[in-house]
């Protein structure tokens, strides 16, 4: 049985920072993936939609979505 995905709310400043991370050529792919997960989650995409869109594993999407919410 699937659990309920962590709800993510971000403000405009956080959104701008995450978009800069995604566009950066100096930051690693892993950090960019985390930013993509958080932005997609804030746009109310489900974990399955995020997985399909970015080609990520379920546990990675769930992990970073939950960690961002908890911080």
N, CA, C and O atoms as a CHARMM CRD file, in Angstrom:
* protein
*
  284
    1    1 UNK  N      0.83900  -1.16800   0.00000 PROA 1      0.00000
    2    1 UNK  CA     0.00000   0.00000   0.00000 PROA 1      0.00000
    3    1 UNK  C      0.89100   1.24000   0.00000 PROA 1      0.00000
    4    1 UNK  O      1.84400   1.32600   0.77500 PROA 1      0.00000
    5    2 UNK  N      0.58700   2.17400  -0.84800 PROA 2      0.00000
    6    2 UNK  CA     1.37900   3.38400  -0.96200 PROA 2      0.00000
    7    2 UNK  C      1.03300   4.35300   0.16000 PROA 2      0.00000
    8    2 UNK  O     -0.11000   4.41700   0.61200 PROA 2      0.00000
    9    3 UNK  N      2.02900   5.09900   0.59900 PROA 3      0.00000
   10    3 UNK  CA     1.81000   6.10300   1.62400 PROA 3      0.00000
   11    3 UNK  C      1.42200   7.43700   0.99500 PROA 3      0.00000
   12    3 UNK  O      1.36800   7.57500  -0.22700 PROA 3      0.00000
   13    4 UNK  N      1.16100   8.39100   1.83700 PROA 4      0.00000
   14    4 UNK  CA     0.82000   9.72700   1.36700 PROA 4      0.00000
   15    4 UNK  C      2.11400  10.51400   1.20300 PROA 4      0.00000
   16    4 UNK  O      2.93700  10.56200   2.11700 PROA 4      0.00000
   17    5 UNK  N      2.28900  11.12900   0.04000 PROA 5      0.00000
   18    5 UNK  CA     3.50300  11.89200  -0.24300 PROA 5      0.00000
   19    5 UNK  C      3.54100  13.15500   0.60700 PROA 5      0.00000
   20    5 UNK  O      2.51100  13.76900   0.88700 PROA 5      0.00000
   21    6 UNK  N      4.74300  13.52600   1.00900 PROA 6      0.00000
   22    6 UNK  CA     4.93600  14.74900   1.78300 PROA 6      0.00000
   23    6 UNK  C      4.51000  15.96200   0.96200 PROA 6      0.00000
   24    6 UNK  O      4.91200  16.10800  -0.19200 PROA 6      0.00000
   25    7 UNK  N      3.70200  16.82300   1.55500 PROA 7      0.00000
   26    7 UNK  CA     3.26500  18.04500   0.88900 PROA 7      0.00000
   27    7 UNK  C      4.38000  19.07900   0.97400 PROA 7      0.00000
   28    7 UNK  O      4.95000  19.30500   2.04100 PROA 7      0.00000
   29    8 UNK  N      4.68200  19.69800  -0.14900 PROA 8      0.00000
   30    8 UNK  CA     5.76300  20.67200  -0.21600 PROA 8      0.00000
   31    8 UNK  C      5.18600  22.04400  -0.56100 PROA 8      0.00000
   32    8 UNK  O      4.45200  22.19600  -1.53800 PROA 8      0.00000
   33    9 UNK  N      5.52400  23.02100   0.24400 PROA 9      0.00000
   34    9 UNK  CA     5.15600  24.41800  -0.00900 PROA 9      0.00000
   35    9 UNK  C      6.45800  25.21400  -0.04200 PROA 9      0.00000
   36    9 UNK  O      7.24600  25.15700   0.90200 PROA 9      0.00000
   37   10 UNK  N      6.68500  25.95400  -1.12400 PROA 10     0.00000
   38   10 UNK  CA     7.87800  26.78100  -1.21000 PROA 10     0.00000
   39   10 UNK  C      7.47700  28.20400  -1.58300 PROA 10     0.00000
   40   10 UNK  O      6.48100  28.42900  -2.27100 PROA 10     0.00000
   41   11 UNK  N      8.27700  29.15500  -1.11200 PROA 11     0.00000
   42   11 UNK  CA     8.01000  30.54600  -1.46800 PROA 11     0.00000
   43   11 UNK  C      8.77800  30.89500  -2.74600 PROA 11     0.00000
   44   11 UNK  O      9.54200  30.08300  -3.26800 PROA 11     0.00000
   45   12 UNK  N      8.56400  32.10700  -3.23200 PROA 12     0.00000
   46   12 UNK  CA     9.19000  32.52200  -4.49200 PROA 12     0.00000
   47   12 UNK  C     10.70700  32.51700  -4.40100 PROA 12     0.00000
   48   12 UNK  O     11.37700  32.13300  -5.35900 PROA 12     0.00000
   49   13 UNK  N     11.26100  32.93500  -3.27200 PROA 13     0.00000
   50   13 UNK  CA    12.71200  32.94300  -3.09600 PROA 13     0.00000
   51   13 UNK  C     13.28100  31.52300  -3.17800 PROA 13     0.00000
   52   13 UNK  O     14.28800  31.29300  -3.84700 PROA 13     0.00000
   53   14 UNK  N     12.64500  30.59000  -2.50900 PROA 14     0.00000
   54   14 UNK  CA    13.09500  29.19500  -2.56000 PROA 14     0.00000
   55   14 UNK  C     12.98600  28.64700  -3.98000 PROA 14     0.00000
   56   14 UNK  O     13.86900  27.92900  -4.44900 PROA 14     0.00000
   57   15 UNK  N     11.91000  28.98900  -4.64800 PROA 15     0.00000
   58   15 UNK  CA    11.71200  28.53500  -6.02800 PROA 15     0.00000
   59   15 UNK  C     12.83800  29.08000  -6.92500 PROA 15     0.00000
   60   15 UNK  O     13.39200  28.34400  -7.74100 PROA 15     0.00000
   61   16 UNK  N     13.16600  30.35000  -6.77100 PROA 16     0.00000
   62   16 UNK  CA    14.24400  30.95500  -7.56200 PROA 16     0.00000
   63   16 UNK  C     15.57800  30.26000  -7.31000 PROA 16     0.00000
   64   16 UNK  O     16.33000  29.99700  -8.24800 PROA 16     0.00000
   65   17 UNK  N     15.87000  29.96400  -6.05300 PROA 17     0.00000
   66   17 UNK  CA    17.12200  29.28600  -5.70000 PROA 17     0.00000
   67   17 UNK  C     17.17000  27.89300  -6.32200 PROA 17     0.00000
   68   17 UNK  O     18.19400  27.49600  -6.87900 PROA 17     0.00000
   69   18 UNK  N     16.08100  27.15900  -6.22900 PROA 18     0.00000
   70   18 UNK  CA    16.04500  25.80800  -6.80000 PROA 18     0.00000
   71   18 UNK  C     16.22200  25.84500  -8.31300 PROA 18     0.00000
   72   18 UNK  O     16.90900  24.98800  -8.87000 PROA 18     0.00000
   73   19 UNK  N     15.62300  26.81000  -8.98100 PROA 19     0.00000
   74   19 UNK  CA    15.78100  26.93900 -10.44000 PROA 19     0.00000
   75   19 UNK  C     17.22900  27.28400 -10.81200 PROA 19     0.00000
   76   19 UNK  O     17.73400  26.80600 -11.82800 PROA 19     0.00000
   77   20 UNK  N     17.89400  28.10200 -10.00600 PROA 20     0.00000
   78   20 UNK  CA    19.30500  28.42100 -10.24800 PROA 20     0.00000
   79   20 UNK  C     20.16900  27.17700 -10.10100 PROA 20     0.00000
   80   20 UNK  O     21.09900  26.96200 -10.87800 PROA 20     0.00000
   81   21 UNK  N     19.86000  26.36300  -9.10700 PROA 21     0.00000
   82   21 UNK  CA    20.60600  25.11000  -8.90700 PROA 21     0.00000
   83   21 UNK  C     20.45100  24.21600 -10.13300 PROA 21     0.00000
   84   21 UNK  O     21.42900  23.64200 -10.61100 PROA 21     0.00000
   85   22 UNK  N     19.24300  24.09800 -10.63600 PROA 22     0.00000
   86   22 UNK  CA    18.98500  23.23400 -11.79700 PROA 22     0.00000
   87   22 UNK  C     19.75700  23.72200 -13.01900 PROA 22     0.00000
   88   22 UNK  O     20.26700  22.90700 -13.78800 PROA 22     0.00000
   89   23 UNK  N     19.85100  25.03500 -13.21100 PROA 23     0.00000
   90   23 UNK  CA    20.52900  25.60000 -14.39200 PROA 23     0.00000
   91   23 UNK  C     22.05000  25.64500 -14.25300 PROA 23     0.00000
   92   23 UNK  O     22.75300  25.80300 -15.25100 PROA 23     0.00000
   93   24 UNK  N     22.56100  25.51100 -13.04900 PROA 24     0.00000
   94   24 UNK  CA    23.98900  25.65800 -12.80900 PROA 24     0.00000
   95   24 UNK  C     24.79700  24.56900 -13.51700 PROA 24     0.00000
   96   24 UNK  O     24.40800  23.40200 -13.56000 PROA 24     0.00000
   97   25 UNK  N     25.92700  24.99100 -14.06400 PROA 25     0.00000
   98   25 UNK  CA    26.86300  24.03400 -14.66200 PROA 25     0.00000
   99   25 UNK  C     27.97600  23.67000 -13.67900 PROA 25     0.00000
  100   25 UNK  O     28.80200  22.80100 -13.95800 PROA 25     0.00000
  101   26 UNK  N     27.98800  24.33600 -12.53600 PROA 26     0.00000
  102   26 UNK  CA    29.04300  24.12100 -11.55600 PROA 26     0.00000
  103   26 UNK  C     28.64700  23.11200 -10.47100 PROA 26     0.00000
  104   26 UNK  O     29.50900  22.57500  -9.77500 PROA 26     0.00000
  105   27 UNK  N     27.35100  22.86100 -10.33100 PROA 27     0.00000
  106   27 UNK  CA    26.87500  21.96400  -9.28000 PROA 27     0.00000
  107   27 UNK  C     26.67400  20.56000  -9.83600 PROA 27     0.00000
  108   27 UNK  O     26.45300  20.38500 -11.03400 PROA 27     0.00000
  109   28 UNK  N     26.75000  19.58000  -8.97500 PROA 28     0.00000
  110   28 UNK  CA    26.63700  18.19700  -9.39500 PROA 28     0.00000
  111   28 UNK  C     25.22100  17.79000  -9.77800 PROA 28     0.00000
  112   28 UNK  O     24.24300  18.43700  -9.40200 PROA 28     0.00000
  113   29 UNK  N     25.14000  16.72200 -10.52100 PROA 29     0.00000
  114   29 UNK  CA    23.87000  16.18900 -11.00200 PROA 29     0.00000
  115   29 UNK  C     22.95700  15.79100  -9.84100 PROA 29     0.00000
  116   29 UNK  O     21.74400  15.98300  -9.91900 PROA 29     0.00000
  117   30 UNK  N     23.51300  15.25300  -8.79100 PROA 30     0.00000
  118   30 UNK  CA    22.70900  14.80000  -7.65500 PROA 30     0.00000
  119   30 UNK  C     21.97700  15.98200  -7.01300 PROA 30     0.00000
  120   30 UNK  O     20.79200  15.88000  -6.69800 PROA 30     0.00000
  121   31 UNK  N     22.67300  17.09000  -6.82000 PROA 31     0.00000
  122   31 UNK  CA    22.05000  18.27400  -6.24100 PROA 31     0.00000
  123   31 UNK  C     20.96700  18.82000  -7.18100 PROA 31     0.00000
  124   31 UNK  O     19.91400  19.26900  -6.73000 PROA 31     0.00000
  125   32 UNK  N     21.23100  18.77600  -8.46700 PROA 32     0.00000
  126   32 UNK  CA    20.24000  19.23300  -9.44200 PROA 32     0.00000
  127   32 UNK  C     19.00200  18.34100  -9.42300 PROA 32     0.00000
  128   32 UNK  O     17.88100  18.83400  -9.54400 PROA 32     0.00000
  129   33 UNK  N     19.19900  17.04000  -9.27200 PROA 33     0.00000
  130   33 UNK  CA    18.05500  16.12900  -9.16500 PROA 33     0.00000
  131   33 UNK  C     17.22200  16.42900  -7.92800 PROA 33     0.00000
  132   33 UNK  O     15.99300  16.39800  -7.98500 PROA 33     0.00000
  133   34 UNK  N     17.86800  16.71500  -6.83200 PROA 34     0.00000
  134   34 UNK  CA    17.14700  17.04800  -5.59700 PROA 34     0.00000
  135   34 UNK  C     16.29800  18.29400  -5.80600 PROA 34     0.00000
  136   34 UNK  O     15.14200  18.34000  -5.38500 PROA 34     0.00000
  137   35 UNK  N     16.86700  19.30000  -6.45000 PROA 35     0.00000
  138   35 UNK  CA    16.13200  20.53500  -6.72700 PROA 35     0.00000
  139   35 UNK  C     14.93900  20.25500  -7.64700 PROA 35     0.00000
  140   35 UNK  O     13.86200  20.81800  -7.45000 PROA 35     0.00000
  141   36 UNK  N     15.12100  19.40000  -8.63800 PROA 36     0.00000
  142   36 UNK  CA    14.02100  19.04100  -9.54600 PROA 36     0.00000
  143   36 UNK  C     12.89900  18.34200  -8.79100 PROA 36     0.00000
  144   36 UNK  O     11.72200  18.61500  -9.02700 PROA 36     0.00000
  145   37 UNK  N     13.25900  17.45600  -7.89700 PROA 37     0.00000
  146   37 UNK  CA    12.25800  16.72400  -7.10400 PROA 37     0.00000
  147   37 UNK  C     11.44000  17.70400  -6.27300 PROA 37     0.00000
  148   37 UNK  O     10.21200  17.62800  -6.25700 PROA 37     0.00000
  149   38 UNK  N     12.10800  18.61600  -5.58700 PROA 38     0.00000
  150   38 UNK  CA    11.40800  19.56000  -4.71300 PROA 38     0.00000
  151   38 UNK  C     10.50600  20.48100  -5.52800 PROA 38     0.00000
  152   38 UNK  O      9.35900  20.71600  -5.14700 PROA 38     0.00000
  153   39 UNK  N     11.00900  21.00300  -6.64300 PROA 39     0.00000
  154   39 UNK  CA    10.18000  21.87300  -7.47900 PROA 39     0.00000
  155   39 UNK  C      8.95500  21.13500  -8.01300 PROA 39     0.00000
  156   39 UNK  O      7.84600  21.67000  -7.99200 PROA 39     0.00000
  157   40 UNK  N      9.15000  19.93200  -8.48100 PROA 40     0.00000
  158   40 UNK  CA     8.03200  19.14500  -9.00700 PROA 40     0.00000
  159   40 UNK  C      7.02700  18.82300  -7.90700 PROA 40     0.00000
  160   40 UNK  O      5.81800  18.86400  -8.13400 PROA 40     0.00000
  161   41 UNK  N      7.52200  18.50700  -6.72600 PROA 41     0.00000
  162   41 UNK  CA     6.62900  18.21600  -5.60000 PROA 41     0.00000
  163   41 UNK  C      5.82700  19.45200  -5.21100 PROA 41     0.00000
  164   41 UNK  O      4.64800  19.34900  -4.87500 PROA 41     0.00000
  165   42 UNK  N      6.46200  20.61500  -5.25700 PROA 42     0.00000
  166   42 UNK  CA     5.76500  21.86000  -4.94000 PROA 42     0.00000
  167   42 UNK  C      4.69300  22.18000  -5.97500 PROA 42     0.00000
  168   42 UNK  O      3.73000  22.88800  -5.68300 PROA 42     0.00000
  169   43 UNK  N      4.86500  21.65800  -7.18000 PROA 43     0.00000
  170   43 UNK  CA     3.87500  21.82700  -8.24900 PROA 43     0.00000
  171   43 UNK  C      2.78500  20.76700  -8.16700 PROA 43     0.00000
  172   43 UNK  O      1.97000  20.62700  -9.07900 PROA 43     0.00000
  173   44 UNK  N      2.77900  20.01900  -7.06000 PROA 44     0.00000
  174   44 UNK  CA     1.75300  19.00900  -6.74700 PROA 44     0.00000
  175   44 UNK  C      1.82000  17.76100  -7.62500 PROA 44     0.00000
  176   44 UNK  O      0.81900  17.05900  -7.77300 PROA 44     0.00000
  177   45 UNK  N      2.98800  17.47500  -8.20900 PROA 45     0.00000
  178   45 UNK  CA     3.14700  16.22600  -8.93300 PROA 45     0.00000
  179   45 UNK  C      3.26900  15.08300  -7.92800 PROA 45     0.00000
  180   45 UNK  O      3.80400  15.26400  -6.83400 PROA 45     0.00000
  181   46 UNK  N      2.78100  13.92900  -8.29800 PROA 46     0.00000
  182   46 UNK  CA     2.90800  12.75600  -7.44300 PROA 46     0.00000
  183   46 UNK  C      4.31900  12.19400  -7.56900 PROA 46     0.00000
  184   46 UNK  O      5.05500  12.54500  -8.49100 PROA 46     0.00000
  185   47 UNK  N      4.68500  11.33300  -6.65200 PROA 47     0.00000
  186   47 UNK  CA     5.99500  10.69100  -6.73300 PROA 47     0.00000
  187   47 UNK  C      6.14600   9.90400  -8.02200 PROA 47     0.00000
  188   47 UNK  O      7.21300   9.92200  -8.63700 PROA 47     0.00000
  189   48 UNK  N      5.09300   9.21400  -8.44000 PROA 48     0.00000
  190   48 UNK  CA     5.15300   8.44600  -9.68400 PROA 48     0.00000
  191   48 UNK  C      5.36500   9.35400 -10.89100 PROA 48     0.00000
  192   48 UNK  O      6.11300   9.00300 -11.80200 PROA 48     0.00000
  193   49 UNK  N      4.72000  10.50800 -10.90700 PROA 49     0.00000
  194   49 UNK  CA     4.90600  11.45700 -12.00400 PROA 49     0.00000
  195   49 UNK  C      6.32900  12.00000 -12.01800 PROA 49     0.00000
  196   49 UNK  O      6.93300  12.14800 -13.08000 PROA 49     0.00000
  197   50 UNK  N      6.85800  12.29300 -10.84400 PROA 50     0.00000
  198   50 UNK  CA     8.22000  12.80300 -10.74500 PROA 50     0.00000
  199   50 UNK  C      9.20900  11.73300 -11.20900 PROA 50     0.00000
  200   50 UNK  O     10.13900  12.03000 -11.95900 PROA 50     0.00000
  201   51 UNK  N      9.01400  10.50700 -10.77100 PROA 51     0.00000
  202   51 UNK  CA     9.87500   9.39900 -11.18300 PROA 51     0.00000
  203   51 UNK  C      9.90700   9.27900 -12.69400 PROA 51     0.00000
  204   51 UNK  O     10.97800   9.17900 -13.29300 PROA 51     0.00000
  205   52 UNK  N      8.73500   9.28800 -13.30700 PROA 52     0.00000
  206   52 UNK  CA     8.63900   9.12600 -14.75800 PROA 52     0.00000
  207   52 UNK  C      9.26600  10.31000 -15.49200 PROA 52     0.00000
  208   52 UNK  O      9.96500  10.12500 -16.48900 PROA 52     0.00000
  209   53 UNK  N      9.02100  11.50600 -15.01100 PROA 53     0.00000
  210   53 UNK  CA     9.51000  12.70700 -15.68300 PROA 53     0.00000
  211   53 UNK  C     11.03000  12.79900 -15.67400 PROA 53     0.00000
  212   53 UNK  O     11.63100  13.20900 -16.66700 PROA 53     0.00000
  213   54 UNK  N     11.65400  12.42300 -14.57000 PROA 54     0.00000
  214   54 UNK  CA    13.09800  12.59100 -14.43100 PROA 54     0.00000
  215   54 UNK  C     13.87600  11.26900 -14.45400 PROA 54     0.00000
  216   54 UNK  O     15.10200  11.27900 -14.34900 PROA 54     0.00000
  217   55 UNK  N     13.19100  10.15200 -14.58700 PROA 55     0.00000
  218   55 UNK  CA    13.86900   8.86000 -14.65100 PROA 55     0.00000
  219   55 UNK  C     14.57400   8.48000 -13.35700 PROA 55     0.00000
  220   55 UNK  O     15.67900   7.93900 -13.38200 PROA 55     0.00000
  221   56 UNK  N     13.93200   8.76500 -12.22600 PROA 56     0.00000
  222   56 UNK  CA    14.52600   8.50000 -10.91500 PROA 56     0.00000
  223   56 UNK  C     13.85700   7.31000 -10.23700 PROA 56     0.00000
  224   56 UNK  O     12.75600   6.90700 -10.61100 PROA 56     0.00000
  225   57 UNK  N     14.53200   6.75700  -9.24000 PROA 57     0.00000
  226   57 UNK  CA    13.99100   5.64800  -8.47200 PROA 57     0.00000
  227   57 UNK  C     12.99500   6.17700  -7.43200 PROA 57     0.00000
  228   57 UNK  O     13.10200   7.31100  -6.96500 PROA 57     0.00000
  229   58 UNK  N     12.02600   5.32600  -7.08500 PROA 58     0.00000
  230   58 UNK  CA    10.98500   5.70700  -6.12500 PROA 58     0.00000
  231   58 UNK  C     11.57300   6.14300  -4.79200 PROA 58     0.00000
  232   58 UNK  O     11.15800   7.16200  -4.23900 PROA 58     0.00000
  233   59 UNK  N     12.53200   5.38700  -4.27000 PROA 59     0.00000
  234   59 UNK  CA    13.08100   5.71700  -2.95800 PROA 59     0.00000
  235   59 UNK  C     13.77700   7.08000  -2.95000 PROA 59     0.00000
  236   59 UNK  O     13.74600   7.78100  -1.93900 PROA 59     0.00000
  237   60 UNK  N     14.40000   7.46000  -4.06200 PROA 60     0.00000
  238   60 UNK  CA    15.09600   8.75400  -4.13200 PROA 60     0.00000
  239   60 UNK  C     14.08900   9.90300  -4.08500 PROA 60     0.00000
  240   60 UNK  O     14.31000  10.88900  -3.38300 PROA 60     0.00000
  241   61 UNK  N     12.99400   9.78300  -4.82300 PROA 61     0.00000
  242   61 UNK  CA    11.97100  10.82900  -4.83200 PROA 61     0.00000
  243   61 UNK  C     11.34800  10.96800  -3.44700 PROA 61     0.00000
  244   61 UNK  O     11.20800  12.07800  -2.93300 PROA 61     0.00000
  245   62 UNK  N     10.97900   9.85200  -2.85300 PROA 62     0.00000
  246   62 UNK  CA    10.36300   9.86800  -1.52200 PROA 62     0.00000
  247   62 UNK  C     11.32100  10.45600  -0.48700 PROA 62     0.00000
  248   62 UNK  O     10.91800  11.27200   0.34200 PROA 62     0.00000
  249   63 UNK  N     12.57000  10.04700  -0.53700 PROA 63     0.00000
  250   63 UNK  CA    13.57500  10.52200   0.41700 PROA 63     0.00000
  251   63 UNK  C     13.72800  12.03600   0.37500 PROA 63     0.00000
  252   63 UNK  O     13.64700  12.69200   1.41400 PROA 63     0.00000
  253   64 UNK  N     13.94700  12.59600  -0.80000 PROA 64     0.00000
  254   64 UNK  CA    14.22900  14.02700  -0.87800 PROA 64     0.00000
  255   64 UNK  C     12.99400  14.88600  -0.69200 PROA 64     0.00000
  256   64 UNK  O     13.07800  16.00900  -0.19400 PROA 64     0.00000
  257   65 UNK  N     11.86400  14.36400  -1.08700 PROA 65     0.00000
  258   65 UNK  CA    10.61700  15.08500  -0.83600 PROA 65     0.00000
  259   65 UNK  C     10.38200  15.19700   0.69000 PROA 65     0.00000
  260   65 UNK  O     10.03100  16.26200   1.19700 PROA 65     0.00000
  261   66 UNK  N     10.58000  14.09500   1.39000 PROA 66     0.00000
  262   66 UNK  CA    10.37900  14.05700   2.83900 PROA 66     0.00000
  263   66 UNK  C     11.42800  14.88900   3.56700 PROA 66     0.00000
  264   66 UNK  O     11.09100  15.62600   4.49300 PROA 66     0.00000
  265   67 UNK  N     12.69100  14.78600   3.16900 PROA 67     0.00000
  266   67 UNK  CA    13.74700  15.56100   3.82700 PROA 67     0.00000
  267   67 UNK  C     13.51500  17.05800   3.68200 PROA 67     0.00000
  268   67 UNK  O     13.71600  17.81200   4.63400 PROA 67     0.00000
  269   68 UNK  N     13.09400  17.49300   2.49400 PROA 68     0.00000
  270   68 UNK  CA    12.83600  18.92200   2.31200 PROA 68     0.00000
  271   68 UNK  C     11.68600  19.37000   3.20500 PROA 68     0.00000
  272   68 UNK  O     11.76800  20.42400   3.83700 PROA 68     0.00000
  273   69 UNK  N     10.63400  18.59500   3.26200 PROA 69     0.00000
  274   69 UNK  CA     9.49200  18.94600   4.10600 PROA 69     0.00000
  275   69 UNK  C      9.90600  19.03700   5.57100 PROA 69     0.00000
  276   69 UNK  O      9.49000  19.95500   6.27800 PROA 69     0.00000
  277   70 UNK  N     10.71700  18.09700   6.02700 PROA 70     0.00000
  278   70 UNK  CA    11.10900  18.05100   7.43600 PROA 70     0.00000
  279   70 UNK  C     12.07900  19.16300   7.82900 PROA 70     0.00000
  280   70 UNK  O     12.16600  19.51900   9.00400 PROA 70     0.00000
  281   71 UNK  N     12.79500  19.70300   6.87800 PROA 71     0.00000
  282   71 UNK  CA    13.72500  20.79200   7.17200 PROA 71     0.00000
  283   71 UNK  C     12.97800  22.07800   7.15400 PROA 71     0.00000
  284   71 UNK  O     13.56500  23.13600   7.37700 PROA 71     0.00000
